Amino acid sequence: MVQMLLSFKKQGVRLVEGSFSDHRSLVDAVKQVDVVICTISGVLYRSHNILLQLKLIGAIIEAGNIKVLYIKPFTNKCLNFQIYQTLLKYF
């Protein structure tokens, strides 16, 4: 995992840190980027990971600057975040 993160950095990817236990740190991290890649598995409906994803989505909505969200359980393609927000209203 560390090697993969280092290879991303070498390619110019900016990695930022936030904490799921601290909403403000998530919002602050999200404000620093245009794209969010969430690889937390949330396949199981009652999984704790779904709650983490919702925290991240809440931070993304509050930050208001994300152009693309890649979230593993819902799609294997990148979505325009405005489209994703619209989809969330129906669930």
C-alpha positions in Angstrom: 0.0 0.0 0.0 2.8 2.4 0.9 4.5 1.7 -2.4 1.3 2.4 -4.3 0.9 5.8 -2.5 4.5 6.7 -3.2 4.1 5.9 -6.9 1.0 8.2 -7.0 3.0 11.0 -5.4 5.8 10.5 -8.1 3.1 10.9 -10.7 2.0 14.3 -9.3 -1.0 13.1 -7.2 -1.6 15.2 -4.2 -2.5 13.2 -1.2 -4.3 14.9 1.7 -5.2 13.6 5.1 -8.5 13.8 7.1 -10.1 11.9 9.9 -13.5 10.3 9.8 -13.7 11.1 13.5 -13.2 14.8 12.9 -15.7 16.3 10.4 -13.8 19.6 10.2 -10.6 17.8 9.2 -12.5 16.0 6.4 -13.9 19.2 5.1 -10.5 20.9 5.2 -8.9 18.0 3.3 -11.6 18.0 0.7 -11.3 21.7 0.1 -7.7 21.2 -1.0 -8.6 18.9 -4.0 -10.8 18.7 -7.1 -11.2 14.9 -7.2 -12.0 12.4 -4.4 -11.3 8.8 -4.8 -13.0 6.7 -2.1 -12.1 3.0 -2.0 -13.8 2.1 1.2 -15.9 -1.0 0.6 -19.5 -0.4 1.4 -21.0 -3.4 -0.4 -22.9 -4.7 2.7 -26.0 -2.6 3.4 -25.4 -2.6 7.1 -21.7 -2.2 6.9 -20.0 0.4 9.2 -18.1 1.5 6.1 -21.3 2.9 4.5 -21.5 5.3 7.5 -17.9 6.4 6.8 -18.8 7.0 3.1 -21.7 9.1 4.2 -19.4 11.2 6.4 -17.1 11.7 3.5 -20.0 12.6 1.2 -21.3 15.1 3.8 -17.8 16.7 3.9 -17.7 16.9 0.1 -21.1 18.6 0.0 -20.1 21.1 2.7 -16.8 21.8 0.9 -18.7 22.4 -2.3 -15.7 22.3 -4.7 -15.4 18.7 -5.8 -15.7 18.2 -9.6 -15.3 14.4 -9.7 -16.1 11.7 -7.1 -14.9 8.1 -7.7 -16.6 5.9 -5.2 -16.1 2.2 -5.5 -19.4 0.5 -4.4 -21.7 2.6 -6.6 -19.8 2.7 -9.9 -16.6 1.8 -11.7 -16.6 5.1 -13.5 -16.0 8.7 -12.4 -19.0 10.8 -11.9 -19.5 14.5 -12.1 -20.2 15.3 -8.5 -23.3 17.4 -9.3 -24.8 14.4 -11.0 -24.0 12.3 -8.0 -25.6 14.8 -5.6 -28.7 14.7 -7.7 -28.7 10.9 -7.6 -28.4 10.9 -3.8 -31.6 12.8 -3.4 -33.5 9.7 -4.6 -32.0 7.3 -2.1 
